Amino acid sequence: MLLNINKSTIEIILGDITDEYTDIIVNAASKSLQGGGGVDFAIHESGGRESMEECREIGWCDVGDAKITTAGNLNAKYVVHAVGPVYLDGQHDESEMLASAYRRSLELALEYDAESISFPAISSGSHAYPPDEAAEVALKATVDFLQTNDGIELVRFVLFEDDVYQSFIDTARALGIR
């Protein structure tokens, strides 16, 4: 699915983020930046030692924030390590922290002159964020950012699981994003 926002395109696809050729790949990282499961494991495994060593030097990233490293062996130029919240019940500022992780990733993309960026569904895996709610937060934060910022030509949501992919498609339609 392709959506046009301002001078940018949002694309929603089913796939493996480690295969992406965008300027930036976003990692759904842990606060310690030391790797974990799911997307975090796959990106560090595919990227090799360089990115992981840079993460060790950075040392920490708060929830709702993001840090950037080189991409090592990945096809991208950079990896943005975005830390989303663990979903408790939706009543502990989870949506604000998740939106912040997306915004901060997009800000870093602009700072590093990236024209394209690929996101996973941050927090929807091991952090238990319900896919429908995660999709709404991700898409709203991204659309809001793109409506007021130029420079990023392509934002791609690369979703690994069918149900998460369908949640993003359904949410984009429900939000009336065209």
Contacts in CASP RR format, 6 or more apart in sequence:
PFRMAT RR
TARGET T0000
AUTHOR 0000-0000-0000
METHOD contacts of the structure
MODEL  1
MLLNINKSTIEIILGDITDEYTDIIVNAASKSLQGGGGVDFAIHESGGRE
SMEECREIGWCDVGDAKITTAGNLNAKYVVHAVGPVYLDGQHDESEMLAS
AYRRSLELALEYDAESISFPAISSGSHAYPPDEAAEVALKATVDFLQTND
GIELVRFVLFEDDVYQSFIDTARALGIR
1 11 0 8 1.000
1 12 0 8 1.000
1 169 0 8 1.000
1 172 0 8 1.000
2 9 0 8 1.000
2 10 0 8 1.000
2 11 0 8 1.000
3 9 0 8 1.000
3 10 0 8 1.000
3 11 0 8 1.000
3 12 0 8 1.000
3 172 0 8 1.000
3 177 0 8 1.000
3 178 0 8 1.000
4 10 0 8 1.000
4 178 0 8 1.000
5 142 0 8 1.000
5 143 0 8 1.000
5 146 0 8 1.000
5 147 0 8 1.000
5 177 0 8 1.000
6 146 0 8 1.000
6 147 0 8 1.000
6 150 0 8 1.000
7 150 0 8 1.000
7 151 0 8 1.000
7 153 0 8 1.000
8 146 0 8 1.000
8 151 0 8 1.000
8 152 0 8 1.000
8 153 0 8 1.000
8 154 0 8 1.000
8 155 0 8 1.000
9 153 0 8 1.000
9 154 0 8 1.000
9 155 0 8 1.000
10 139 0 8 1.000
10 142 0 8 1.000
10 143 0 8 1.000
10 146 0 8 1.000
10 155 0 8 1.000
10 156 0 8 1.000
10 157 0 8 1.000
10 172 0 8 1.000
10 177 0 8 1.000
11 154 0 8 1.000
11 155 0 8 1.000
11 156 0 8 1.000
11 157 0 8 1.000
12 156 0 8 1.000
12 157 0 8 1.000
12 159 0 8 1.000
12 165 0 8 1.000
12 168 0 8 1.000
12 169 0 8 1.000
12 172 0 8 1.000
13 156 0 8 1.000
13 157 0 8 1.000
13 158 0 8 1.000
13 159 0 8 1.000
13 165 0 8 1.000
14 159 0 8 1.000
14 160 0 8 1.000
14 162 0 8 1.000
14 165 0 8 1.000
15 158 0 8 1.000
15 159 0 8 1.000
15 160 0 8 1.000
16 42 0 8 1.000
16 158 0 8 1.000
16 160 0 8 1.000
17 25 0 8 1.000
17 26 0 8 1.000
17 39 0 8 1.000
17 42 0 8 1.000
17 43 0 8 1.000
17 118 0 8 1.000
17 119 0 8 1.000
17 120 0 8 1.000
17 158 0 8 1.000
17 160 0 8 1.000
18 25 0 8 1.000
18 42 0 8 1.000
18 43 0 8 1.000
18 46 0 8 1.000
18 47 0 8 1.000
18 74 0 8 1.000
19 75 0 8 1.000
20 74 0 8 1.000
20 75 0 8 1.000
20 76 0 8 1.000
20 118 0 8 1.000
20 156 0 8 1.000
20 158 0 8 1.000
21 75 0 8 1.000
21 76 0 8 1.000
22 76 0 8 1.000
22 114 0 8 1.000
22 116 0 8 1.000
22 117 0 8 1.000
22 118 0 8 1.000
22 154 0 8 1.000
22 156 0 8 1.000
23 76 0 8 1.000
23 77 0 8 1.000
23 78 0 8 1.000
23 109 0 8 1.000
23 112 0 8 1.000
23 114 0 8 1.000
23 115 0 8 1.000
23 116 0 8 1.000
23 117 0 8 1.000
24 68 0 8 1.000
24 76 0 8 1.000
24 77 0 8 1.000
24 78 0 8 1.000
24 79 0 8 1.000
24 80 0 8 1.000
24 105 0 8 1.000
24 108 0 8 1.000
24 109 0 8 1.000
24 112 0 8 1.000
24 114 0 8 1.000
24 116 0 8 1.000
24 117 0 8 1.000
24 118 0 8 1.000
25 43 0 8 1.000
25 71 0 8 1.000
25 74 0 8 1.000
25 76 0 8 1.000
25 78 0 8 1.000
25 79 0 8 1.000
25 80 0 8 1.000
25 117 0 8 1.000
25 118 0 8 1.000
26 66 0 8 1.000
26 79 0 8 1.000
26 80 0 8 1.000
26 81 0 8 1.000
26 82 0 8 1.000
26 105 0 8 1.000
26 117 0 8 1.000
26 118 0 8 1.000
26 119 0 8 1.000
26 120 0 8 1.000
26 122 0 8 1.000
27 39 0 8 1.000
27 40 0 8 1.000
27 43 0 8 1.000
27 44 0 8 1.000
27 79 0 8 1.000
27 80 0 8 1.000
27 81 0 8 1.000
27 82 0 8 1.000
27 120 0 8 1.000
28 38 0 8 1.000
28 39 0 8 1.000
28 40 0 8 1.000
28 82 0 8 1.000
28 84 0 8 1.000
28 120 0 8 1.000
28 121 0 8 1.000
28 122 0 8 1.000
28 123 0 8 1.000
28 125 0 8 1.000
28 127 0 8 1.000
29 35 0 8 1.000
29 40 0 8 1.000
29 55 0 8 1.000
29 61 0 8 1.000
29 66 0 8 1.000
29 67 0 8 1.000
29 81 0 8 1.000
29 82 0 8 1.000
29 83 0 8 1.000
30 36 0 8 1.000
30 40 0 8 1.000
30 83 0 8 1.000
31 60 0 8 1.000
31 61 0 8 1.000
31 62 0 8 1.000
31 63 0 8 1.000
31 83 0 8 1.000
32 59 0 8 1.000
32 60 0 8 1.000
33 55 0 8 1.000
33 56 0 8 1.000
33 58 0 8 1.000
33 59 0 8 1.000
33 60 0 8 1.000
33 61 0 8 1.000
33 67 0 8 1.000
33 81 0 8 1.000
34 52 0 8 1.000
34 55 0 8 1.000
34 56 0 8 1.000
34 59 0 8 1.000
35 41 0 8 1.000
35 44 0 8 1.000
35 52 0 8 1.000
35 55 0 8 1.000
36 44 0 8 1.000
36 126 0 8 1.000
37 126 0 8 1.000
38 125 0 8 1.000
38 126 0 8 1.000
39 120 0 8 1.000
39 160 0 8 1.000
43 51 0 8 1.000
43 74 0 8 1.000
43 79 0 8 1.000
44 51 0 8 1.000
44 52 0 8 1.000
44 55 0 8 1.000
46 73 0 8 1.000
46 74 0 8 1.000
47 71 0 8 1.000
47 72 0 8 1.000
47 73 0 8 1.000
47 74 0 8 1.000
47 79 0 8 1.000
48 72 0 8 1.000
48 73 0 8 1.000
50 69 0 8 1.000
50 70 0 8 1.000
50 72 0 8 1.000
50 73 0 8 1.000
51 69 0 8 1.000
51 70 0 8 1.000
51 71 0 8 1.000
51 72 0 8 1.000
51 74 0 8 1.000
51 79 0 8 1.000
54 69 0 8 1.000
54 70 0 8 1.000
55 67 0 8 1.000
55 69 0 8 1.000
55 81 0 8 1.000
58 67 0 8 1.000
58 69 0 8 1.000
61 67 0 8 1.000
61 81 0 8 1.000
61 83 0 8 1.000
62 83 0 8 1.000
63 83 0 8 1.000
63 84 0 8 1.000
63 85 0 8 1.000
63 97 0 8 1.000
63 101 0 8 1.000
64 82 0 8 1.000
64 83 0 8 1.000
64 84 0 8 1.000
64 85 0 8 1.000
64 97 0 8 1.000
64 98 0 8 1.000
64 100 0 8 1.000
64 101 0 8 1.000
64 104 0 8 1.000
65 82 0 8 1.000
65 83 0 8 1.000
65 100 0 8 1.000
65 101 0 8 1.000
65 104 0 8 1.000
66 80 0 8 1.000
66 81 0 8 1.000
66 82 0 8 1.000
66 83 0 8 1.000
66 101 0 8 1.000
66 104 0 8 1.000
66 105 0 8 1.000
66 108 0 8 1.000
67 80 0 8 1.000
67 81 0 8 1.000
68 78 0 8 1.000
68 79 0 8 1.000
68 80 0 8 1.000
68 81 0 8 1.000
68 108 0 8 1.000
68 112 0 8 1.000
69 78 0 8 1.000
69 79 0 8 1.000
69 81 0 8 1.000
70 77 0 8 1.000
70 78 0 8 1.000
70 79 0 8 1.000
71 77 0 8 1.000
71 78 0 8 1.000
71 79 0 8 1.000
72 79 0 8 1.000
76 118 0 8 1.000
77 112 0 8 1.000
77 114 0 8 1.000
78 112 0 8 1.000
78 114 0 8 1.000
80 105 0 8 1.000
80 108 0 8 1.000
80 109 0 8 1.000
80 117 0 8 1.000
82 101 0 8 1.000
82 102 0 8 1.000
82 104 0 8 1.000
82 105 0 8 1.000
82 122 0 8 1.000
83 101 0 8 1.000
84 97 0 8 1.000
84 98 0 8 1.000
84 101 0 8 1.000
84 122 0 8 1.000
84 123 0 8 1.000
84 127 0 8 1.000
85 92 0 8 1.000
85 93 0 8 1.000
85 94 0 8 1.000
85 97 0 8 1.000
85 98 0 8 1.000
85 101 0 8 1.000
85 123 0 8 1.000
85 127 0 8 1.000
85 129 0 8 1.000
86 94 0 8 1.000
86 123 0 8 1.000
86 127 0 8 1.000
86 128 0 8 1.000
87 94 0 8 1.000
87 123 0 8 1.000
87 127 0 8 1.000
87 128 0 8 1.000
87 129 0 8 1.000
87 130 0 8 1.000
87 133 0 8 1.000
88 94 0 8 1.000
90 133 0 8 1.000
94 123 0 8 1.000
94 129 0 8 1.000
95 133 0 8 1.000
95 137 0 8 1.000
98 122 0 8 1.000
98 123 0 8 1.000
98 129 0 8 1.000
98 134 0 8 1.000
98 137 0 8 1.000
98 138 0 8 1.000
98 141 0 8 1.000
99 137 0 8 1.000
99 140 0 8 1.000
99 141 0 8 1.000
101 122 0 8 1.000
101 123 0 8 1.000
102 119 0 8 1.000
102 122 0 8 1.000
102 137 0 8 1.000
102 138 0 8 1.000
102 141 0 8 1.000
102 142 0 8 1.000
102 145 0 8 1.000
103 141 0 8 1.000
103 145 0 8 1.000
105 117 0 8 1.000
105 119 0 8 1.000
106 117 0 8 1.000
106 142 0 8 1.000
106 145 0 8 1.000
106 146 0 8 1.000
106 149 0 8 1.000
106 152 0 8 1.000
106 155 0 8 1.000
109 117 0 8 1.000
109 152 0 8 1.000
110 149 0 8 1.000
110 151 0 8 1.000
110 152 0 8 1.000
114 152 0 8 1.000
115 151 0 8 1.000
115 152 0 8 1.000
115 153 0 8 1.000
115 154 0 8 1.000
116 152 0 8 1.000
116 153 0 8 1.000
116 154 0 8 1.000
116 155 0 8 1.000
116 156 0 8 1.000
117 152 0 8 1.000
117 154 0 8 1.000
117 155 0 8 1.000
117 156 0 8 1.000
118 156 0 8 1.000
118 157 0 8 1.000
118 158 0 8 1.000
119 138 0 8 1.000
119 142 0 8 1.000
119 155 0 8 1.000
119 156 0 8 1.000
119 157 0 8 1.000
119 158 0 8 1.000
120 157 0 8 1.000
120 158 0 8 1.000
120 159 0 8 1.000
120 160 0 8 1.000
121 129 0 8 1.000
121 131 0 8 1.000
121 134 0 8 1.000
121 135 0 8 1.000
121 138 0 8 1.000
121 157 0 8 1.000
121 159 0 8 1.000
121 164 0 8 1.000
121 167 0 8 1.000
121 168 0 8 1.000
122 129 0 8 1.000
122 134 0 8 1.000
122 138 0 8 1.000
123 129 0 8 1.000
123 134 0 8 1.000
124 130 0 8 1.000
124 131 0 8 1.000
124 134 0 8 1.000
124 164 0 8 1.000
131 163 0 8 1.000
131 164 0 8 1.000
131 167 0 8 1.000
131 168 0 8 1.000
132 167 0 8 1.000
132 170 0 8 1.000
132 171 0 8 1.000
134 164 0 8 1.000
134 167 0 8 1.000
135 164 0 8 1.000
135 167 0 8 1.000
135 168 0 8 1.000
135 170 0 8 1.000
135 171 0 8 1.000
135 172 0 8 1.000
136 171 0 8 1.000
136 175 0 8 1.000
138 157 0 8 1.000
138 168 0 8 1.000
139 168 0 8 1.000
139 171 0 8 1.000
139 172 0 8 1.000
139 175 0 8 1.000
139 177 0 8 1.000
140 175 0 8 1.000
142 155 0 8 1.000
143 175 0 8 1.000
143 177 0 8 1.000
146 152 0 8 1.000
146 155 0 8 1.000
157 168 0 8 1.000
159 165 0 8 1.000
159 168 0 8 1.000
END
